[in-house]
Amino acid sequence: MADIDLRGVDIDELLKKLTLRARRLYLAWVGLTGDESALPGLGVGPEDLAVGTLVRFLDPDDYTVTWKHSAGTPTTVGVLAYLRRVLNNDFLDLLRSKAHETTVIVEAHPAGADEADEDAGSRRALSLDGFASEIESPDGQAIRRVNRDRLLARFEGEPDLQDILELQLDPDGYCAYTNQDLALLLGTTVSEMENRKKRLDRRLLGIHAEMQSTSSREEPHG
Amino acid sequence: MARKQLERLLSEVAALADRLSDMDDTLTGAELDEMLKVAGSDPAALRKRLHEGIQAIALRIRQAGRPVPQYLLEGSEATAPLESVTSVSHKTALEKLRGWLRGLASGPSVLSTPEGMRVIRAYRKTQDLSGEDARLLDELEAQLKSRSTEGQSGGDQEE
């Protein structure tokens, strides 16, 4: 990046929000695949991704992440939006590049099997490519349903949060609602909706942190 | 075919991350720090890592005999630990002070007591605060109040 005026940019805020974004990407991965164990194998954690993105942006000799002068004077909001896209792409590229070697452990539930029947399921290791291939098959759909239900079950005592999470996990449902729509739908206020979402965020990040520490205790990574 | 399905899965991951992040831009500084801590990230350690990264770039540029860009010097200043800063710009000094205040309020300190809260409130009432500083003090007060409420309900449960 050539010399640029970053006086309108709060680097500390960028760093924190990018780290949170990176954590959400990892969380989204686990939410869909139900598998935390594959991520340490990537060799890059959410903090590495966030700090690395920002360092590349600040490095005048790195031309892969640069602020275009045509985009105007950089602001915290503008730079953050740009670096979030970079970070997303880096994470997805990482998964793509490791798709053959990354192993996803799935609990296979044959289509039609009773999910409550634990004997019906067994643990299997699949490459990420293989997992993606299976995801639309009846077995794949069953695996995803189990993962989704398992995550929702963690919120059984908090139905107000469970409702929102259920919508967030549904790609078609969630985007259709603004906070105002959701407040009307759930008979509450917009500010209460925002508070619930923040509480849910906190809980999800906590659950993910807990899963990460369990996973790193259980599986030695090289 | 497998590649197409992989791409679909990856775009679902990105879309879900978007949906999970939709409140990020409304988080106050204190909420942001709290979220990071819950997620297992220490804001001070993150800042230290970034500072080291910036220092490494600056060193490489100096060793190549080139001048270090101004924005990089400012970035290094903004991320440096408080004790190692010898001269800072007005903007960086204010940012550091705000970060320091947040740090004080988030741990056990004189600010996290009812007396500390009264001092914050009294200072908040003065007219010579910028909008941003007024918001910061409101944030700190809300954080202290919420902690005090949680502490009381926790105590009740134990009894």
Interface residues (C-beta under 8 A of the other chain):
Chain A: A2 D3 I4 D5 L6 R7 D10 I11 D12 E13 L15 K16 K17 T19 L20 R21 R23 R24 L25 L27 A28 W29 G31 L32 P46 E47 A50 V51 L54 V55 L58 D59 P60 D61 V77 N88 L92 L95 R96 A99 L128 D129 G130 F131 A132 S133 I135 E136 Q168 L169 P171 Y174 C175 E194 K197 K198 D201 R202 L204 L205 G206 H208 A209 Q212 S213
Chain B: M1 A2 R3 Q5 L6 R8 L9 L10 E12 V13 A14 A15 L16 A17 R19 L20 S21 D22 M23 D24 D25 T26 L27 G29 E31 L32 D33 E34 M35 L36 V38 A39 G40 S41 P43 L46 R47 R49 L50 G53 I54 I57 R60 I61 P69 Q70 Y71 L72 E74 G75 A78 T79 K91 E95 G99
